Amino acid sequence: MNKTFFIKKILPVAAGAILGYSYYYFIGCSSGTCPITSNPFISTAYGAFVGLIFAFPTKKKNKGVKNDNNNQN
């Protein structure tokens, strides 16, 4: 496996899972009425999902291409 693949794809998901479990452990809901924070599996999965969203690439703007729609007089 490629080192950049690990840093850009796997690490955000693992960090999200750790943060999700940490949120359950330190702040979570003990009464059981909170759907995400009352269960460690759900909060860990939710954190991993948020990390997965951050792992997706974003669109990059091309600096060399001019947009004709904005330059019309």
N, C-alpha and C positions, 0 to 999 in steps of 0.2 A: 504494500500500500504506500502511496505517495505521502510525503510529509505535509505538503500543502493541502492535500485532500483532508487529512486528519485535522489540521488547524482550521480550515474553512468550513468543514461539514460536520465532523464528529464532535469536536470540542464545544461548539455552541449548544448542541443537543445535550451533551453530558453536563455542561454547566447549568443549563436550564433545569435539568432533572434534579441536580444537587440543590439548586436554589428553591425549587418547588418543595422538596422534602424538608429543607430548612425552614421554609415558611410554615409548613405543617407542624414541625417540631417546636419552634419557638413562639409562633403567633397563633397557630391553629385553634379551631373551635372545639372545645371539649364537650359541648352539649349535644353535638351530632346534628344540629339544625343547619349548619353551613354545608352546602353540597360539595364544595371543592376542598375546603380546609379541614373537614372532619375526618377524612380518609387519607392515609398516607399514599396509597396507590394512585388515587385520583389526583392529588396535588403534585405528585412526582410526574405523572403522565402529562398533566397540564403544563408544568414547567418545561418538560422536554419538548412539548409542542410549540411553546413560545420560543424556545431555543432553535427549533427547526425553522420557524418563520424567519428568524434572524440569519439563518444559514443560507437562505435563498439569495441568489445574486440580484442586484438592482440594475436598472437600466442606466447606461452611461451615455452622456451627451457627447456627440461628435463635435469637437471644437472647430474643425476645418470646414464643415458643411454649413452653408448659409441657408437660412430659412426665407424663401421668397415671399411667404405670406406676411411676414413682419416688415419687410422692406418695401412694400407698395406705397406709392404716393397718392 
